[in-house]
Amino acid sequence: MSTDLFPPVAPEVLAEAVESLTARLRKKLDAAIEGCAAGAVRADGGDVTVRFGEDALVTLRPGPTGTVTTAEQALCTCLLAPRCLHRAAVLGAAPLADAAPLPDPQPDPQAQSPAGPAVAPAAEQDAASDAAPADVPHVLTAAQLDAAAALWQAAAEALAAGVTAAGAVVQAELLRAAHTARLARLPRAEAATLRVVRGLRAARERSGAHRLADLTGAFRELLHTAGLLASGTAGPALTGTARRAYQPGGSLRVYGLCREPVLSATGYGGVVTHLLAADGSRHSVSDVRPGGPARARGAGSASVALGGAVLDHAGLARGGFLIAGATVSADGRLGAGSGVRATPLRGIPWTAEPAAALFARPAAEAVAGQLADRDTDPDGADAALLGCEVTVVGAAGEDLLVREVRPDAPLLRLRAAHPHPELPHTANLRRIAAHPGLVLRVLGRPDLDRAATLRPLAVGPVAGAEYTLRLPEEWLGRADLGYDLLQGSHFPPRTAAAPEPAPAAVAVDAPDPLTDSPLWRVRRLLEAGVAGGRRAVAEAARTTEPISSYGPLRRAGFTAAAELATALAAEADRRPRDAFGRLTNPSPDAYAWAWLAASTHLAAAERSLVAASWS
């Protein structure tokens, strides 16, 4: 179902519309949503109308931001409105909007706790979190505890239902719980809930952007966050920090590192230029709009809209900016406000500071630090860029195998950051693979879900090496793999002094501890639970013997994983009886805890294997 014509809808508006329906109408909601896209019509003013027969016409009138934020912006002409099926169906067919930031609360001098005032301005909370001693407990308010408990209950019921049964009604319960968490100022829990709802929608619509592994991870994050918050033992990291607008950053001197194409499954395309400040802090300038692959290709040479500077993204990636009045977001994005002034600077090579620091740290140490921080990242941000010097080994399918230039270094797999055929990532990796023994510098993003895998964004020559890349002087010693197409003249000729090609068998037999481990049995069980719900896990337990199914886990040393998987299967198949001996539906709480325990252990075991593959 295409939702391109519909404006985004605030989660609380949809939740309220579904809650107002009768039980009879709720049973018809999923079928009504499926037919909305075919009858949608967008007017010149931005309004969207959907007609249901002769007497019902639903109109969505988004506000100035292009989002439906209030119930009054969704109207229906039928007699049951606003508690009608038509209105709820159209709201359910529209994409979910990101929640608007709440205003900072005012301090309440009457409310005190061991950690100080129960409610304080956001700026004071940030300062207090840095200065407070480690032994001071983080006290949650009663409203936060109640919101977390409601969110846990909604998440547990959605998990027990699975994708097949988690229709619009189940999703609305999650959205209502998310809105309650938002009002209680639990932004991490709210964001995790919205990720789950979007994942359920994509799965039920069979969208190309859906990945069952991503939805499984989203459920784990939601249950982990809600469970600890509801228990009252969560720290400030699980409470989260609300996203704020760009904050003043003063004067900044930033230098370009590389360009990265942006290509999403929802039809957006563009570019992100990665920058590095003189103090080593990382920033970026992005230009992402609807347009797909063509937009991603053209944006690489588009003008940079920042402070009136006359520079395109290609020039910024090999240049820099001196910015006055900079505005910076929490994730390092540079804003283009009216008070920002930018002056172009001469770029620096990767061998000069601060860029040289990216290549000074061994890749294994950098990846280990990112894996350790992954669970505490409230926003689920992408892995940070890292640099390393490698020697080309050979091709492995569409991937490139390399070995870091250090003693006893393992094989690393370079996988195209964007394998789309209209972008040159894959073609560039093929050209590099044709030169075994080539020494080069790689700047990329580690794939933390795969063993020893790096998504390269740019490559460059190694200073002083004879058999290395020979790039044009105007490229400033690096080639952006998503935009610059490597040619034969960029590679050195094969001479007697060049290293001998590595045996082809080395590329084929590269070890992968994550793939070779029997943990896939646990992963398959968890994903079956997300896709089919509690019933699917119970069926799996009935059709396979636990000893034969999880014996390989025990023999490989994963005893805890085997025990947790067995406990999950047993809990899924448990059916309690009432006082008269009749079967009853079990509570989803115990099943959710068993699923979360197995999922958390699996994630930790896989992180350990990924970290070991880099060392």
Secondary structure, DSSP 8 states (H G I E B T S, - for coil): ---TTS--B-HHHHHHHHHTS-HHHHHTHHHHHHTTGGGEEE-TTS-EEEEETTTEEEEE---TTSSB-SGGGEEE-STTTTSSHHHHHHHHHS-B------------TT-EETTEESS--HHHHHHHHHHS-TTS-----HHHHHHHHHHHHHHHHHHHHHHHH--HHHHHHHHHHHHHHHHTT-HHHHHHHHHHHHHHHHHHTT-TT--HHHHHHHHHHHHHHHHHHHHT---HHHH-------EEEEEEEEEEEEEEEEE-TTSEEEEEEEEEETTS-EEEEEEEEE-HHHHHHHHTTSB--STT---BHHHHHTEEEEEEEEEE-TTSBB---TT-EEEEEE---TTSTTTTHHHHS-HHHHHHHHHHHHTT-TT------EEEEEEEEEEETTEEEEEESSTT--EEEE--S---TTSSHHHHHHHHHTSTT-EEEEEEEE-TTSTTEEEEEEEEE-TT-SSB----GGGTT-EETTT----GGGS----TTS-----HHHHHT---HHHHSTTHHHHHHHHHHHHH-HHHHHHHHHHS-HHHHHHHHHHTT-HHHHHHHHHHHHHHT---B-TTS-B----HHHHHHHHHHHHHHHHHHHHHHHHHHH-
